[in-house]
Amino acid sequence: MSAEVPRTVVVLSPRLGAVLPAAALPALRTAPVVIAAADVPAEVADAAGAERLDGPLPADAVLLTTDPAHPAVAGADEVITTPEPAGAALLDAVAVMDRLRSPGGCPWDAEQTHASLLQYLVEESYELYQAIEDGDREALREELGDVLLQVLFHSRVACEGADGEPFDIDDVAGELVAKLVGRHPHVFAGTERIDTAERQQHRWEELKRVEKQRESSVDGVPLGQPAVALAAKLTSRTARAGLPADLLPAGPAVGDQLFALAARAKLAGVDPEAELRGTARRFADTVRDAERAARESGHDPHALDAETWHRHWPASRGDSVRESR
C-alpha cells in the first residue's frame, strides 16, 4: 500500500456530532496511530485519541473524517461508515431552517409570523392533496417536503417565544410521539387487543375524548375545513355518538340540502369532499377541452356563446349536460 493511504478510514456523520461507530472500536484500539482530518470536531478527535495530521499519512494509520469523498477512501483497505437512523436528514432540514431564521439569514424568513404563514400552510396542503389525487410520485415527494417546511417554520417561530411560551421542534416531535404511543396501547403497552381498523378508529376517538376532556361529540372538529368535509366530519362524529339520522339538517334552505347530501354520502361510506373534488376537476378538464376545440375552429375561447359551447363540448362528457337541459 502507498505510504500516503491509511489502512482504515472511519467516515463519521456530521449530523450526529460526537458519535463514533461501534464497528470502528477494534481498529481504533489496535491502531498504532489515529489521525483526525481537519473536518473532525475536536471533542471527537480527543475521544478517539487521534492526532491532527502534520505530514504524510502513515501506512498503518486509522483516519477519521466526516467527508465520504476524502481522497483516502478510494485506496483504503477498510472503510467504516457511521450508521444513521431513519430520519437523520431531518436534522439538516432543522439546521437550514434555523440558519434562514437567524441573524444573517434570509430577511423574508426573519419577518414571518404564525399568522403570515397561514396562507402557505393552506396552499401547500392543497398542493399535496392534488399530488396524491394525480398519483404523481415526484410531486408527492416535493409537496411532502413543502408541508414539512411549514412544520419546521412554525416550530422555529415558536421557539423565539414572541407570542407566548416558547417551544421548539423537539417539543413538537416529543408531544407527537407521546400521543401516538398513548393512543396505541395495543401496540406499545400490550394491554389491549385490537385487530380491526374500525375498532382502532373507535378506540382512538375514545382515548382522544378522555385525553382532551371533551364534553361534546363535536368538540375538536376543525371548523375551518372546507364545508363539504366539515359536514361529513360532523356527520361521522355524531353518528358514532348515536345521533339518529333524521336529526341531521334536512330543511329547504340550500345549505340544509347540501349538508343532507354530504351526510347521506358519508353514512354510505363515500367521502363527499373527494367525490365533489373529482367531479369539479373533471369539469375543469372538460372546459379546457371545449375551449381548445373552439380555438382550433377559429373562435375566441374567451367570448363563446351558448351555441358554440355546446358545439365544442366533448361528446363523451356532454350527456349529463344535455339531460339536464
C-alpha positions in Angstrom: 0.0 0.0 0.0 1.2 3.5 -0.7 2.6 5.3 2.4 0.1 8.1 1.7 -3.0 5.9 2.2 -4.2 4.7 5.6 -5.3 1.1 6.1 -8.6 2.1 7.6 -10.8 5.1 7.1 -13.7 5.8 9.5 -16.3 8.2 8.0 -18.2 10.0 10.7 -21.6 11.5 10.4 -21.6 15.3 10.6 -25.2 15.1 11.6 -24.7 13.0 14.7 -22.0 15.1 16.4 -19.6 13.3 18.7 -20.6 9.8 17.7 -18.1 7.1 16.8 -19.5 3.9 15.1 -19.1 0.8 17.3 -17.7 -1.1 14.3 -14.6 1.2 14.4 -13.7 0.5 18.0 -11.5 -2.6 17.3 -9.5 -0.6 14.7 -9.2 2.4 17.0 -7.9 0.2 19.9 -5.2 -1.6 17.9 -4.1 1.1 15.5 -0.5 2.4 16.1 -1.8 5.9 15.2 -5.2 7.5 14.7 -5.3 10.6 12.5 -8.2 13.1 12.6 -8.8 15.1 9.4 -9.4 18.8 9.8 -13.1 18.4 9.4 -13.4 16.2 12.6 -14.6 18.1 15.7 -12.0 18.4 18.5 -14.1 16.5 21.0 -14.4 13.5 18.7 -10.7 13.6 17.9 -9.9 13.7 21.7 -12.3 10.9 22.5 -10.6 8.7 19.9 -7.1 9.6 21.0 -6.5 11.0 17.5 -3.7 13.3 16.3 -4.0 16.0 13.7 -2.2 15.3 10.5 1.2 17.1 10.2 2.9 15.4 7.2 2.2 12.2 5.2 -0.3 9.6 6.4 1.4 6.6 8.0 0.5 3.3 6.2 -0.9 1.7 9.3 -3.0 4.7 10.5 -6.7 4.9 11.1 -8.1 8.1 9.5 -11.2 9.8 10.9 -13.0 12.1 8.6 -16.6 13.4 8.0 -16.0 13.6 4.3 -17.2 10.4 2.4 -15.3 11.7 -0.7 -12.0 12.1 1.2 -9.1 11.1 -1.2 -8.0 8.3 1.3 -11.3 6.5 0.9 -10.6 5.1 -2.5 -7.4 3.3 -1.6 -8.3 2.2 1.9 -8.3 -1.5 2.9 -11.4 -0.9 5.0 -13.9 1.9 5.1 -16.2 2.1 8.2 -19.2 4.4 8.0 -21.4 5.7 10.8 -24.9 4.3 10.5 -27.6 6.9 10.7 -31.1 6.3 11.9 -34.1 6.8 9.7 -35.0 10.5 9.6 -31.4 11.7 10.2 -31.7 14.0 7.2 -34.4 15.9 9.2 -31.6 17.3 11.3 -30.3 19.0 8.1 -33.7 20.5 7.5 -33.9 21.8 11.1 -30.4 23.3 10.7 -31.3 25.0 7.4 -34.5 26.5 8.9 -32.5 27.7 11.9 -30.0 29.4 9.6 -32.6 31.1 7.5 -34.4 32.5 10.5 -31.3 33.6 12.4 -29.4 36.9 12.1 -27.5 37.0 8.8 -30.0 34.6 7.3 -33.0 35.5 5.0 -34.8 38.8 5.6 -38.1 37.5 4.4 -37.9 34.4 6.6 -37.0 36.5 9.6 -40.1 38.7 9.2 -42.7 35.9 9.1 -45.1 35.1 11.9 -47.6 32.3 12.5 -50.3 34.5 11.0 -48.4 35.5 7.9 -47.5 31.8 7.2 -51.1 30.6 7.3 -51.8 31.1 3.6 -48.8 29.0 2.7 -49.9 26.2 5.1 -53.2 26.0 3.3 -51.7 26.3 -0.2 -49.1 23.6 0.4 -51.6 21.3 2.0 -53.8 21.5 -1.1 -50.9 21.1 -3.5 -50.0 17.9 -1.6 -53.7 16.8 -1.8 -53.6 17.3 -5.6 -50.3 15.4 -6.0 -52.0 12.4 -4.2 -55.1 12.8 -6.4 -53.0 12.9 -9.5 -50.9 9.9 -8.5 -47.8 12.0 -9.2 -45.0 10.4 -7.2 -42.4 13.1 -8.0 -44.8 15.9 -7.0 -45.8 13.9 -3.9 -42.2 13.8 -2.6 -41.8 17.5 -3.3 -45.1 18.6 -1.7 -44.5 16.5 1.4 -41.3 18.5 1.8 -43.2 21.7 1.4 -45.6 20.7 4.1 -42.7 19.6 6.3 -41.3 23.1 5.8 -44.4 24.6 7.3 -44.0 22.5 10.4 -40.3 23.4 10.7 -41.0 27.1 10.1 -43.8 27.4 12.7 -41.7 25.5 15.2 -38.8 27.8 14.6 -41.0 30.9 15.1 -42.5 29.4 18.2 -39.1 28.8 19.8 -38.5 32.5 19.9 -41.4 33.0 22.3 -42.5 36.3 20.8 -46.2 35.4 21.2 -46.3 33.1 24.2 -44.4 30.3 26.0 -41.6 29.1 23.6 -41.4 25.6 22.3 -39.2 24.1 19.6 -39.3 21.2 17.0 -38.2 18.7 19.7 -41.2 19.6 21.8 -43.4 19.2 18.8 -41.9 15.8 18.0 -42.0 14.7 21.6 -45.7 15.5 22.0 -46.4 13.7 18.8 -44.6 10.6 20.0 -46.4 10.7 23.3 -49.7 11.0 21.5 -49.1 8.1 19.1 -47.8 5.8 21.9 -50.7 6.8 24.3 -53.3 6.2 21.6 -52.0 2.8 20.6 -51.8 0.9 23.9 -52.4 -2.4 21.9 -49.1 -1.8 20.1 -46.8 -0.2 22.8 -48.2 -1.4 26.1 -49.7 -4.7 25.2 -52.7 -4.0 27.5 -55.4 -4.3 24.8 -56.1 -6.4 21.7 -57.4 -4.6 18.6 -57.5 -6.5 15.4 -59.6 -4.3 13.0 -59.1 -0.8 11.6 -62.7 0.1 12.5 -62.1 -0.9 16.2 -58.9 1.1 16.3 -60.7 4.2 14.9 -63.3 3.9 17.6 -60.7 3.4 20.3 -58.6 6.3 19.0 -61.7 8.6 19.4 -62.4 7.2 22.9 -58.8 7.8 24.1 -58.8 11.3 22.5 -62.1 12.2 24.2 -60.7 11.2 27.6 -57.3 12.9 27.0 -58.9 16.2 25.8 -61.7 16.1 28.3 -64.2 16.8 25.6 -67.8 17.3 26.7 -69.4 17.1 23.2 -69.1 14.6 20.3 -68.3 17.5 18.0 -65.7 19.1 20.2 -62.4 19.3 18.4 -63.8 19.2 14.9 -61.8 21.8 12.9 -64.5 24.3 11.7 -62.1 25.9 9.2 -62.0 23.0 6.8 -64.0 23.0 3.5 -67.7 23.0 4.1 -68.4 19.6 2.5 -65.6 18.0 4.5 -66.9 19.7 7.6 -70.4 18.4 7.1 -69.1 14.9 6.6 -66.9 15.1 9.7 -69.8 16.3 11.8 -72.0 13.5 10.4 -69.4 10.8 11.3 -68.8 12.2 14.7 -72.5 12.4 15.7 -73.2 9.0 14.1 -70.6 7.4 16.4 -72.4 9.2 19.3 -75.7 7.5 18.3 -77.4 10.6 16.8 -80.4 9.5 14.7 -80.0 10.3 11.0 -83.4 12.1 11.0 -82.0 14.8 13.3 -79.3 15.8 10.7 -80.0 19.1 8.8 -82.6 18.5 6.1 -84.5 21.7 5.7 -85.5 23.6 2.5 -82.5 26.0 2.5 -79.7 25.4 0.1 -77.2 24.9 3.0 -79.5 22.3 4.6 -79.8 20.4 1.3 -76.1 20.4 0.7 -75.5 19.2 4.2 -78.0 16.4 3.8 -76.4 15.3 0.5 -73.0 15.3 2.1 -74.4 13.4 5.2 -76.0 10.7 3.0 -72.8 10.1 1.2 -70.8 9.9 4.4 -73.2 7.5 6.0 -73.0 5.4 2.9 -69.2 5.1 3.2 -68.4 7.7 0.5 -66.1 10.7 1.0 -68.2 13.6 -0.3 -65.3 16.0 -0.4 -63.3 13.7 -2.6 -66.3 13.0 -4.8 -67.1 16.6 -5.3 -63.4 17.5 -5.9 -63.2 14.7 -8.5 -66.3 16.0 -10.3 -65.0 19.6 -10.2 -61.6 18.6 -11.6 -63.2 16.6 -14.4 -65.4 19.5 -15.2 -62.4 21.8 -15.4 -60.7 19.4 -17.8 -63.8 19.3 -20.0 -64.0 23.1 -20.1 -60.4 23.3 -21.2 -61.0 20.6 -23.9 -64.0 22.6 -25.2 -62.1 25.9 -25.2 -59.2 24.2 -27.0 -61.6 22.8 -29.7 -63.2 26.2 -30.1 -59.9 27.9 -30.5 -58.8 25.4 -33.2 -62.0 26.2 -35.0 -61.1 29.9 -35.1 -63.2 31.1 -32.1 -62.1 33.3 -29.3 -62.3 30.9 -26.2 -63.0 34.0 -24.0 -66.0 35.0 -26.0 -68.1 31.9 -26.7 -71.9 32.0 -26.8 -74.1 29.1 -25.6 -74.4 27.5 -29.1 -70.6 27.5 -29.6 -70.1 26.0 -26.2 -72.5 23.2 -26.9 -71.0 22.6 -30.4 -67.5 22.1 -29.0 -68.4 20.4 -25.7 -66.8 16.9 -25.7 -69.4 14.4 -26.8 -68.3 11.8 -24.2 -68.9 14.2 -21.4 -71.9 16.0 -22.7 -74.7 13.5 -21.9 -75.3 14.7 -18.4 -75.3 18.3 -19.5 -77.8 17.6 -22.3 -80.0 15.6 -19.9 -80.2 18.5 -17.5 -81.3 21.0 -20.1 
